Amino acid sequence: MYSGYFGFREKPFNVTPDPRFFYTNPIFEEADANLLYGIRERKGLILLTGEVGTGKTTLLRRLMDNLEPSIRFVFFYNTNLTFEELLTFACEELEVDVKPGGRLQEIQGLNEFLLAQLAKGGTGVLLVDEAQNLSEDVLENLRLLSNLETGTEKLLQIVLVGQPELETMLDKPKFRQIKQRIAVRNRLDCLKESEVARYIDCRLNAVGYDHKGLFTPAAIQRIALYSKGVPRLINIICDNALLIAYVASQQKVSGNMIEEVAQDLRLKKEPEVTKAAPMAVLQSNNGNESPIEPTQTAATTRADVEVQFRGSVPTPEASFRLGTLRTPLQSRAVSQFIEGMTTALTEGMGPMASLVVRDQIALLGESLDAFPKRRLDELVELVGREILHEKLKRDFRRAMSEEIQALR
């Protein structure tokens, strides 16, 4: 909508993991290089972790683009599969010749395929995204698959990519064998405050925008403050802010626009912060944005986002207040259903709920304003996967299913 107004070739802040928008800093470059090294040198098990929204899937997409044709890979993003389903899918994707007979024949066929690849100088790779959601059975069987090897080479390279919960899982005594086999480890961190402006410029340059000052210093400061350096949050905040600027016929994004976006996304500020505040920006009486000196109180100048990130586990006592759905659903409108679902999800997930819903809508290739009723079941299924507590997940899906039936 706003791309033509600002002169973009396309939207610069989509949340999809597009490697064309890959932002390079020392941490990302090291992770990228280490993943390539681990695969090319046949290191076996490779681990990449990072908080929600830090760019893990984007890094994986970039990795897949850079792998040589001799490296055959399979990308898994649905980690709710059983090991049998995962193995069958891998064999089909790699076009392995499998004789009838079940798991044993599939493993034997995969081993022969990998030996043939080794003879040609290649290798096979399993890329497993969202690996923190793998069941213990699947994780243990992946360890057994990593035993496919010759006397000198690992035949199968397995890249496990996930949130910090994956590291916690691997720290359990029962997984000490797989933990000891991890030859390459990487962890992606959030961007530093000083990097946020460069990250925004990188995205803008990628869509052909080479002017300076589209986001004012006050806007960038507040983006860094609310996003906590999480690239996905930066994208969502910037995308919404550009829409506001477009609607208001403004050529620049101001700090006040970022405040409006933060309010819409329910990114709340902490009431008190004990440490000294950095330079911040206030709105003066004449409407100009002016910096606040560090001598002013931290409580009024420092804002940290209260976000319970996707992947965190709510307590068993938490519950979705699904009764709040009844009022907005009287008109039986899809948009109102999504709004009500977001409200209900917030009860169990926190302020990140709205970002999760938008993210999943984008992954389905749809828009919030024109989401088709026929795909509501798919949306509920995707959103439900982000709730790790099983009882809450079941309650959420059951309640949403009832509301969808009412819509029909």
DRENDO-1510 file (C-alpha; in Angstrom, 1 decimal, always signed):
<recs>
REC; n; res; u; v; w
REC; 1; MET; +0.0; +0.0; +0.0 .
REC; 2; TYR; +2.7; +2.5; +1.0 .
REC; 3; SER; +5.5; +1.2; -1.3 .
REC; 4; GLY; +4.8; +3.5; -4.2 .
REC; 5; TYR; +4.3; +6.5; -1.9 .
REC; 6; PHE; +7.8; +6.1; -0.5 .
REC; 7; GLY; +9.4; +4.8; -3.7 .
REC; 8; PHE; +10.1; +1.2; -2.5 .
REC; 9; ARG; +10.3; -1.6; -5.1 .
REC; 10; GLU; +8.5; -3.7; -2.5 .
REC; 11; LYS; +7.8; -3.7; +1.2 .
REC; 12; PRO; +11.0; -3.5; +3.2 .
REC; 13; PHE; +9.8; -4.9; +6.5 .
REC; 14; ASN; +7.9; -8.1; +5.8 .
REC; 15; VAL; +8.2; -10.7; +8.5 .
REC; 16; THR; +8.9; -13.6; +6.1 .
REC; 17; PRO; +12.4; -15.1; +6.2 .
REC; 18; ASP; +13.7; -13.6; +2.9 .
REC; 19; PRO; +17.5; -14.1; +2.6 .
REC; 20; ARG; +17.7; -11.1; +0.3 .
REC; 21; PHE; +17.2; -9.0; +3.4 .
REC; 22; PHE; +19.9; -10.8; +5.4 .
REC; 23; TYR; +21.6; -8.3; +7.8 .
REC; 24; THR; +25.3; -8.9; +8.4 .
REC; 25; ASN; +27.1; -8.2; +11.6 .
REC; 26; PRO; +29.9; -10.2; +13.3 .
REC; 27; ILE; +27.5; -12.6; +15.1 .
REC; 28; PHE; +25.5; -13.4; +12.0 .
REC; 29; GLU; +28.5; -13.7; +9.8 .
REC; 30; GLU; +30.2; -16.1; +12.2 .
REC; 31; ALA; +27.0; -18.2; +12.5 .
REC; 32; ASP; +26.6; -18.3; +8.7 .
REC; 33; ALA; +30.3; -19.3; +8.3 .
REC; 34; ASN; +30.1; -22.0; +11.0 .
REC; 35; LEU; +27.0; -23.6; +9.6 .
REC; 36; LEU; +28.7; -23.9; +6.2 .
REC; 37; TYR; +31.9; -25.1; +7.8 .
REC; 38; GLY; +30.1; -27.8; +9.8 .
REC; 39; ILE; +28.2; -29.1; +6.7 .
REC; 40; ARG; +31.1; -29.0; +4.3 .
REC; 41; GLU; +33.5; -30.6; +6.7 .
REC; 42; ARG; +30.9; -33.3; +7.7 .
REC; 43; LYS; +30.9; -32.5; +11.4 .
REC; 44; GLY; +27.7; -34.4; +12.0 .
REC; 45; LEU; +25.5; -32.6; +14.6 .
REC; 46; ILE; +25.3; -28.8; +14.4 .
REC; 47; LEU; +23.3; -26.5; +16.7 .
REC; 48; LEU; +22.0; -23.0; +16.2 .
REC; 49; THR; +19.9; -21.3; +18.9 .
REC; 50; GLY; +18.4; -17.9; +19.4 .
REC; 51; GLU; +15.4; -16.1; +20.9 .
REC; 52; VAL; +12.2; -15.7; +19.0 .
REC; 53; GLY; +12.5; -13.4; +16.0 .
REC; 54; THR; +16.3; -13.1; +15.9 .
REC; 55; GLY; +16.7; -14.4; +12.4 .
REC; 56; LYS; +17.3; -18.1; +12.7 .
REC; 57; THR; +15.0; -19.1; +9.8 .
REC; 58; THR; +16.3; -16.3; +7.6 .
REC; 59; LEU; +19.8; -17.6; +8.2 .
REC; 60; LEU; +18.7; -21.1; +7.3 .
REC; 61; ARG; +17.2; -19.8; +4.0 .
REC; 62; ARG; +20.4; -18.0; +3.2 .
REC; 63; LEU; +22.3; -21.2; +4.0 .
REC; 64; MET; +20.2; -23.2; +1.6 .
REC; 65; ASP; +20.8; -20.7; -1.1 .
REC; 66; ASN; +24.6; -21.0; -0.6 .
REC; 67; LEU; +24.9; -24.8; -0.5 .
REC; 68; GLU; +26.6; -26.5; -3.5 .
REC; 69; PRO; +24.5; -28.8; -5.7 .
REC; 70; SER; +26.6; -31.7; -4.4 .
REC; 71; ILE; +25.1; -31.1; -0.9 .
REC; 72; ARG; +21.6; -32.6; -0.8 .
REC; 73; PHE; +19.4; -31.2; +2.0 .
REC; 74; VAL; +15.9; -31.6; +3.4 .
REC; 75; PHE; +14.3; -28.7; +5.3 .
REC; 76; PHE; +11.9; -29.5; +8.1 .
REC; 77; TYR; +9.7; -26.8; +9.7 .
REC; 78; ASN; +6.9; -29.0; +11.0 .
REC; 79; THR; +8.4; -30.5; +14.1 .
REC; 80; ASN; +5.2; -32.2; +15.2 .
REC; 81; LEU; +6.1; -35.1; +13.0 .
REC; 82; THR; +6.8; -38.5; +14.4 .
REC; 83; PHE; +10.3; -40.0; +13.6 .
REC; 84; GLU; +8.7; -42.4; +11.1 .
REC; 85; GLU; +7.1; -39.5; +9.3 .
REC; 86; LEU; +10.3; -37.5; +9.4 .
REC; 87; LEU; +12.3; -40.4; +8.0 .
REC; 88; THR; +9.8; -41.1; +5.2 .
REC; 89; PHE; +9.7; -37.4; +4.3 .
REC; 90; ALA; +13.5; -37.2; +4.2 .
REC; 91; CYS; +13.8; -40.3; +1.9 .
REC; 92; GLU; +11.1; -38.9; -0.4 .
REC; 93; GLU; +12.7; -35.5; -0.7 .
REC; 94; LEU; +16.2; -37.0; -1.3 .
REC; 95; GLU; +14.7; -39.5; -3.8 .
REC; 96; VAL; +16.1; -42.4; -1.9 .
REC; 97; ASP; +15.4; -45.8; -3.5 .
REC; 98; VAL; +13.7; -47.6; -0.6 .
REC; 99; LYS; +12.6; -51.2; -0.6 .
REC; 100; PRO; +9.4; -52.2; +1.1 .
REC; 101; GLY; +9.8; -53.1; +4.8 .
REC; 102; GLY; +9.3; -50.1; +7.0 .
REC; 103; ARG; +11.8; -48.1; +9.0 .
REC; 104; LEU; +14.7; -50.5; +8.7 .
REC; 105; GLN; +14.6; -50.5; +4.9 .
REC; 106; GLU; +14.3; -46.7; +4.9 .
REC; 107; ILE; +17.4; -46.3; +7.1 .
REC; 108; GLN; +19.3; -48.9; +4.9 .
REC; 109; GLY; +18.2; -47.1; +1.8 .
REC; 110; LEU; +19.3; -43.7; +3.2 .
REC; 111; ASN; +22.7; -45.1; +4.3 .
REC; 112; GLU; +23.3; -46.4; +0.7 .
REC; 113; PHE; +22.3; -43.1; -0.7 .
REC; 114; LEU; +24.7; -41.2; +1.6 .
REC; 115; LEU; +27.5; -43.5; +0.8 .
REC; 116; ALA; +26.9; -42.8; -2.9 .
REC; 117; GLN; +26.9; -39.1; -2.2 .
REC; 118; LEU; +30.2; -39.4; -0.3 .
REC; 119; ALA; +31.8; -41.2; -3.2 .
REC; 120; LYS; +30.9; -38.2; -5.5 .
REC; 121; GLY; +32.2; -35.7; -2.9 .
REC; 122; GLY; +28.9; -34.7; -1.6 .
REC; 123; THR; +26.9; -35.2; +1.6 .
REC; 124; GLY; +23.3; -35.2; +2.9 .
REC; 125; VAL; +21.9; -32.6; +5.4 .
REC; 126; LEU; +18.8; -32.5; +7.6 .
REC; 127; LEU; +17.8; -28.9; +8.5 .
REC; 128; VAL; +15.4; -29.0; +11.4 .
REC; 129; ASP; +13.8; -25.6; +12.3 .
REC; 130; GLU; +11.8; -25.1; +15.5 .
REC; 131; ALA; +13.7; -28.0; +17.0 .
REC; 132; GLN; +12.7; -27.1; +20.5 .
REC; 133; ASN; +9.3; -28.6; +19.8 .
REC; 134; LEU; +10.7; -32.0; +18.9 .
REC; 135; SER; +9.5; -34.9; +21.0 .
REC; 136; GLU; +12.1; -36.8; +23.1 .
REC; 137; ASP; +11.6; -39.8; +20.9 .
REC; 138; VAL; +12.4; -37.9; +17.7 .
REC; 139; LEU; +15.4; -36.3; +19.2 .
REC; 140; GLU; +16.8; -39.6; +20.4 .
REC; 141; ASN; +16.2; -41.2; +17.0 .
REC; 142; LEU; +18.0; -38.3; +15.3 .
REC; 143; ARG; +20.9; -39.1; +17.5 .
REC; 144; LEU; +20.8; -42.6; +16.2 .
REC; 145; LEU; +20.7; -41.4; +12.6 .
REC; 146; SER; +23.8; -39.3; +13.3 .
REC; 147; ASN; +25.6; -42.6; +13.7 .
REC; 148; LEU; +25.4; -43.2; +9.9 .
REC; 149; GLU; +29.1; -42.9; +9.2 .
REC; 150; THR; +32.2; -44.5; +7.8 .
REC; 151; GLY; +35.5; -45.0; +9.7 .
REC; 152; THR; +36.5; -41.5; +8.7 .
REC; 153; GLU; +33.4; -39.4; +7.7 .
REC; 154; LYS; +30.0; -38.5; +9.0 .
REC; 155; LEU; +27.5; -39.4; +6.2 .
REC; 156; LEU; +24.6; -37.3; +7.5 .
REC; 157; GLN; +24.8; -33.8; +8.8 .
REC; 158; ILE; +22.0; -32.7; +11.1 .
REC; 159; VAL; +21.4; -29.0; +11.8 .
REC; 160; LEU; +19.2; -28.4; +14.8 .
REC; 161; VAL; +17.8; -24.9; +15.0 .
REC; 162; GLY; +15.6; -23.6; +17.8 .
REC; 163; GLN; +14.9; -21.3; +20.7 .
REC; 164; PRO; +16.9; -21.4; +24.0 .
REC; 165; GLU; +14.5; -24.1; +25.3 .
REC; 166; LEU; +16.3; -26.5; +23.0 .
REC; 167; GLU; +19.5; -25.9; +24.9 .
REC; 168; THR; +17.6; -26.5; +28.1 .
REC; 169; MET; +16.3; -29.8; +26.8 .
REC; 170; LEU; +19.8; -30.9; +25.7 .
REC; 171; ASP; +21.1; -30.2; +29.2 .
REC; 172; LYS; +19.0; -33.0; +30.6 .
REC; 173; PRO; +21.0; -36.0; +31.6 .
REC; 174; LYS; +19.0; -38.3; +29.3 .
REC; 175; PHE; +20.3; -36.3; +26.3 .
REC; 176; ARG; +24.0; -36.2; +27.3 .
REC; 177; GLN; +24.9; -38.5; +24.4 .
REC; 178; ILE; +23.4; -36.2; +21.7 .
REC; 179; LYS; +24.9; -33.1; +23.5 .
REC; 180; GLN; +28.4; -34.6; +23.4 .
REC; 181; ARG; +28.0; -35.2; +19.7 .
REC; 182; ILE; +27.3; -31.6; +18.8 .
REC; 183; ALA; +30.5; -30.4; +17.0 .
REC; 184; VAL; +29.5; -26.9; +16.1 .
REC; 185; ARG; +27.4; -24.5; +18.3 .
REC; 186; ASN; +26.1; -21.0; +17.5 .
REC; 187; ARG; +23.8; -18.6; +19.2 .
REC; 188; LEU; +22.1; -15.6; +17.6 .
REC; 189; ASP; +21.7; -12.6; +19.9 .
REC; 190; CYS; +19.5; -9.6; +19.6 .
REC; 191; LEU; +20.8; -6.5; +17.9 .
REC; 192; LYS; +22.6; -3.9; +19.9 .
REC; 193; GLU; +20.9; -0.5; +20.3 .
REC; 194; SER; +23.6; +1.0; +18.1 .
REC; 195; GLU; +22.8; -1.5; +15.3 .
REC; 196; VAL; +19.1; -0.8; +14.9 .
REC; 197; ALA; +19.6; +2.2; +12.6 .
REC; 198; ARG; +22.0; +0.2; +10.4 .
REC; 199; TYR; +19.5; -2.7; +10.3 .
REC; 200; ILE; +16.7; -0.4; +9.2 .
REC; 201; ASP; +19.0; +1.2; +6.5 .
REC; 202; CYS; +19.9; -2.3; +5.3 .
REC; 203; ARG; +16.3; -3.3; +4.7 .
REC; 204; LEU; +15.5; +0.1; +3.0 .
REC; 205; ASN; +18.5; -0.2; +0.7 .
REC; 206; ALA; +17.4; -3.7; -0.3 .
REC; 207; VAL; +14.2; -2.3; -1.8 .
REC; 208; GLY; +16.0; +0.6; -3.6 .
REC; 209; TYR; +15.5; +3.3; -1.1 .
REC; 210; ASP; +18.8; +5.2; -0.6 .
REC; 211; HIS; +17.6; +8.5; +1.0 .
REC; 212; LYS; +18.5; +9.4; +4.6 .
REC; 213; GLY; +16.2; +10.3; +7.4 .
REC; 214; LEU; +13.0; +8.4; +6.7 .
REC; 215; PHE; +13.0; +7.4; +10.3 .
REC; 216; THR; +13.8; +10.3; +12.6 .
REC; 217; PRO; +16.5; +9.8; +15.4 .
REC; 218; ALA; +13.6; +9.9; +17.9 .
REC; 219; ALA; +11.8; +7.2; +16.0 .
REC; 220; ILE; +14.9; +5.0; +15.7 .
REC; 221; GLN; +15.6; +5.4; +19.4 .
REC; 222; ARG; +12.1; +4.3; +20.3 .
REC; 223; ILE; +12.2; +1.4; +17.9 .
REC; 224; ALA; +15.3; +0.1; +19.6 .
REC; 225; LEU; +13.6; +0.6; +23.0 .
REC; 226; TYR; +10.4; -1.2; +22.2 .
REC; 227; SER; +11.9; -4.0; +20.0 .
REC; 228; LYS; +14.8; -4.8; +22.4 .
REC; 229; GLY; +16.9; -5.4; +19.3 .
REC; 230; VAL; +14.7; -8.3; +18.0 .
REC; 231; PRO; +14.7; -8.1; +14.2 .
REC; 232; ARG; +11.2; -9.4; +13.8 .
REC; 233; LEU; +9.8; -6.9; +16.2 .
REC; 234; ILE; +11.8; -4.1; +14.4 .
REC; 235; ASN; +10.2; -5.2; +11.1 .
REC; 236; ILE; +6.7; -5.2; +12.6 .
REC; 237; ILE; +7.1; -1.8; +14.3 .
REC; 238; CYS; +8.6; -0.2; +11.1 .
REC; 239; ASP; +5.9; -1.7; +8.8 .
REC; 240; ASN; +3.1; -0.3; +11.0 .
REC; 241; ALA; +4.8; +3.0; +11.4 .
REC; 242; LEU; +5.2; +3.4; +7.6 .
REC; 243; LEU; +1.5; +2.8; +7.2 .
REC; 244; ILE; +0.7; +5.5; +9.7 .
REC; 245; ALA; +3.0; +7.9; +7.9 .
REC; 246; TYR; +1.4; +7.1; +4.6 .
REC; 247; VAL; -2.1; +7.6; +5.9 .
REC; 248; ALA; -1.1; +10.9; +7.5 .
REC; 249; SER; +0.7; +12.0; +4.2 .
REC; 250; GLN; +4.0; +12.4; +6.1 .
REC; 251; GLN; +7.4; +11.9; +4.5 .
REC; 252; LYS; +9.1; +10.9; +7.7 .
REC; 253; VAL; +8.3; +8.5; +10.6 .
REC; 254; SER; +8.4; +10.3; +13.9 .
REC; 255; GLY; +8.8; +9.1; +17.5 .
REC; 256; ASN; +5.2; +9.8; +18.2 .
REC; 257; MET; +4.2; +7.4; +15.4 .
REC; 258; ILE; +6.3; +4.7; +17.0 .
REC; 259; GLU; +4.5; +5.3; +20.3 .
REC; 260; GLU; +1.2; +4.9; +18.5 .
REC; 261; VAL; +2.4; +1.6; +17.0 .
REC; 262; ALA; +3.6; +0.4; +20.4 .
REC; 263; GLN; +0.2; +1.1; +21.9 .
REC; 264; ASP; -1.6; -0.7; +19.1 .
REC; 265; LEU; +0.7; -3.8; +19.5 .
REC; 266; ARG; +0.3; -3.6; +23.3 .
REC; 267; LEU; +4.1; -3.2; +23.9 .
REC; 268; LYS; +3.9; -1.8; +27.4 .
REC; 269; LYS; +6.6; +0.1; +29.3 .
REC; 270; GLU; +7.9; -1.0; +32.7 .
REC; 271; PRO; +6.8; +1.5; +35.4 .
REC; 272; GLU; +10.2; +1.6; +37.1 .
REC; 273; VAL; +13.8; +1.1; +36.1 .
REC; 274; THR; +16.5; +1.4; +38.6 .
REC; 275; LYS; +19.5; +2.0; +36.4 .
REC; 276; ALA; +20.3; +5.3; +34.8 .
REC; 277; ALA; +18.5; +6.1; +31.6 .
REC; 278; PRO; +20.1; +6.7; +28.2 .
REC; 279; MET; +19.3; +9.7; +26.0 .
REC; 280; ALA; +15.6; +9.6; +25.3 .
REC; 281; VAL; +13.1; +11.9; +23.6 .
REC; 282; LEU; +10.0; +13.7; +24.8 .
REC; 283; GLN; +7.4; +15.7; +23.0 .
REC; 284; SER; +7.6; +19.4; +23.9 .
REC; 285; ASN; +4.7; +21.8; +24.1 .
REC; 286; ASN; +5.4; +23.2; +20.6 .
REC; 287; GLY; +5.2; +19.7; +19.1 .
REC; 288; ASN; +9.0; +19.3; +18.5 .
REC; 289; GLU; +10.8; +16.2; +19.7 .
REC; 290; SER; +13.7; +17.0; +22.0 .
REC; 291; PRO; +16.2; +14.8; +23.8 .
REC; 292; ILE; +16.0; +14.2; +27.5 .
REC; 293; GLU; +19.3; +14.6; +29.4 .
REC; 294; PRO; +20.5; +11.5; +31.4 .
REC; 295; THR; +20.0; +13.5; +34.6 .
REC; 296; GLN; +16.3; +13.2; +34.4 .
REC; 297; THR; +14.6; +10.3; +36.2 .
REC; 298; ALA; +14.9; +6.8; +34.7 .
REC; 299; ALA; +11.2; +6.0; +35.4 .
REC; 300; THR; +10.1; +8.6; +32.9 .
REC; 301; THR; +12.8; +8.1; +30.2 .
REC; 302; ARG; +13.5; +4.4; +30.1 .
REC; 303; ALA; +11.1; +2.0; +28.6 .
REC; 304; ASP; +11.6; -1.7; +28.4 .
REC; 305; VAL; +9.1; -3.9; +26.5 .
REC; 306; GLU; +7.1; -6.3; +28.7 .
REC; 307; VAL; +6.9; -9.1; +26.2 .
REC; 308; GLN; +6.4; -12.8; +27.0 .
REC; 309; PHE; +8.0; -14.2; +23.9 .
REC; 310; ARG; +6.5; -16.9; +21.8 .
REC; 311; GLY; +7.8; -20.2; +23.1 .
REC; 312; SER; +7.6; -19.3; +26.7 .
REC; 313; VAL; +5.4; -21.6; +28.8 .
REC; 314; PRO; +2.5; -20.1; +30.8 .
REC; 315; THR; +1.8; -21.6; +34.2 .
REC; 316; PRO; -0.8; -24.4; +34.4 .
REC; 317; GLU; -2.9; -22.0; +36.4 .
REC; 318; ALA; -3.1; -19.6; +33.5 .
REC; 319; SER; -6.2; -19.8; +31.3 .
REC; 320; PHE; -7.7; -18.2; +28.2 .
REC; 321; ARG; -10.6; -16.0; +29.1 .
REC; 322; LEU; -12.5; -17.2; +26.1 .
REC; 323; GLY; -15.8; -15.7; +27.3 .
REC; 324; THR; -14.4; -12.3; +26.1 .
REC; 325; LEU; -15.0; -13.6; +22.6 .
REC; 326; ARG; -18.7; -13.5; +22.8 .
REC; 327; THR; -19.3; -9.8; +22.5 .
REC; 328; PRO; -17.3; -9.1; +19.3 .
REC; 329; LEU; -18.5; -12.2; +17.7 .
REC; 330; GLN; -22.2; -11.1; +17.6 .
REC; 331; SER; -21.7; -9.8; +14.1 .
REC; 332; ARG; -19.9; -13.1; +13.1 .
REC; 333; ALA; -17.3; -11.2; +11.2 .
REC; 334; VAL; -13.9; -12.8; +10.4 .
REC; 335; SER; -12.0; -9.7; +11.4 .
REC; 336; GLN; -13.8; -9.6; +14.7 .
REC; 337; PHE; -13.1; -13.3; +15.2 .
REC; 338; ILE; -9.3; -12.7; +14.7 .
REC; 339; GLU; -9.5; -9.7; +17.1 .
REC; 340; GLY; -11.3; -11.9; +19.7 .
REC; 341; MET; -8.8; -14.7; +19.2 .
REC; 342; THR; -5.9; -12.3; +19.8 .
REC; 343; THR; -7.5; -11.0; +22.9 .
REC; 344; ALA; -8.0; -14.6; +24.2 .
REC; 345; LEU; -4.4; -15.6; +23.3 .
REC; 346; THR; -3.1; -12.6; +25.1 .
REC; 347; GLU; -4.4; -14.0; +28.4 .
REC; 348; GLY; -2.1; -17.0; +28.0 .
REC; 349; MET; +0.8; -15.6; +26.0 .
REC; 350; GLY; +1.1; -11.9; +26.8 .
REC; 351; PRO; +1.6; -8.9; +24.5 .
REC; 352; MET; +3.4; -11.0; +21.8 .
REC; 353; ALA; +0.1; -12.6; +21.0 .
REC; 354; SER; -0.9; -9.9; +18.4 .
REC; 355; LEU; +2.6; -10.3; +16.7 .
REC; 356; VAL; +2.2; -14.1; +16.6 .
REC; 357; VAL; -1.2; -13.8; +15.0 .
REC; 358; ARG; +0.1; -11.4; +12.4 .
REC; 359; ASP; +3.1; -13.5; +11.7 .
REC; 360; GLN; +1.1; -16.6; +11.1 .
REC; 361; ILE; -1.4; -14.7; +8.8 .
REC; 362; ALA; +1.6; -13.5; +6.8 .
REC; 363; LEU; +3.0; -17.1; +6.6 .
REC; 364; LEU; -0.3; -18.2; +5.1 .
REC; 365; GLY; +0.0; -15.5; +2.4 .
REC; 366; GLU; -3.1; -13.7; +3.6 .
REC; 367; SER; -3.8; -10.2; +5.0 .
REC; 368; LEU; -5.5; -9.3; +8.2 .
REC; 369; ASP; -8.1; -7.2; +6.5 .
REC; 370; ALA; -9.2; -9.8; +4.0 .
REC; 371; PHE; -8.6; -13.1; +5.7 .
REC; 372; PRO; -10.8; -15.8; +4.2 .
REC; 373; LYS; -13.2; -17.6; +6.5 .
REC; 374; ARG; -12.3; -21.0; +5.0 .
REC; 375; ARG; -8.7; -20.7; +6.3 .
REC; 376; LEU; -9.6; -19.9; +9.9 .
REC; 377; ASP; -9.0; -23.5; +10.9 .
REC; 378; GLU; -5.5; -23.4; +9.5 .
REC; 379; LEU; -4.8; -20.1; +11.3 .
REC; 380; VAL; -5.9; -21.6; +14.7 .
REC; 381; GLU; -3.8; -24.6; +14.1 .
REC; 382; LEU; -0.6; -22.5; +13.4 .
REC; 383; VAL; -1.2; -20.1; +16.3 .
REC; 384; GLY; -2.0; -23.0; +18.6 .
REC; 385; ARG; +1.5; -24.5; +17.9 .
REC; 386; GLU; +3.1; -21.5; +19.6 .
REC; 387; ILE; +1.5; -22.5; +23.0 .
REC; 388; LEU; +3.8; -24.9; +24.6 .
REC; 389; HIS; +1.6; -25.8; +27.6 .
REC; 390; GLU; -0.5; -28.7; +26.3 .
REC; 391; LYS; -3.6; -28.1; +28.4 .
REC; 392; LEU; -3.8; -24.5; +27.3 .
REC; 393; LYS; -3.2; -25.5; +23.7 .
REC; 394; ARG; -6.1; -27.9; +23.8 .
REC; 395; ASP; -8.4; -25.4; +25.5 .
REC; 396; PHE; -7.5; -22.7; +23.0 .
REC; 397; ARG; -8.0; -24.9; +20.0 .
REC; 398; ARG; -11.3; -26.3; +21.3 .
REC; 399; ALA; -12.7; -22.8; +22.1 .
REC; 400; MET; -11.6; -21.4; +18.7 .
REC; 401; SER; -13.2; -24.4; +16.9 .
REC; 402; GLU; -16.5; -23.7; +18.6 .
REC; 403; GLU; -16.3; -20.1; +17.6 .
REC; 404; ILE; -15.5; -21.0; +14.0 .
REC; 405; GLN; -18.5; -23.3; +13.9 .
REC; 406; ALA; -20.6; -20.4; +15.1 .
REC; 407; LEU; -19.3; -18.2; +12.3 .
REC; 408; ARG; -20.5; -20.8; +9.8 .
</recs>
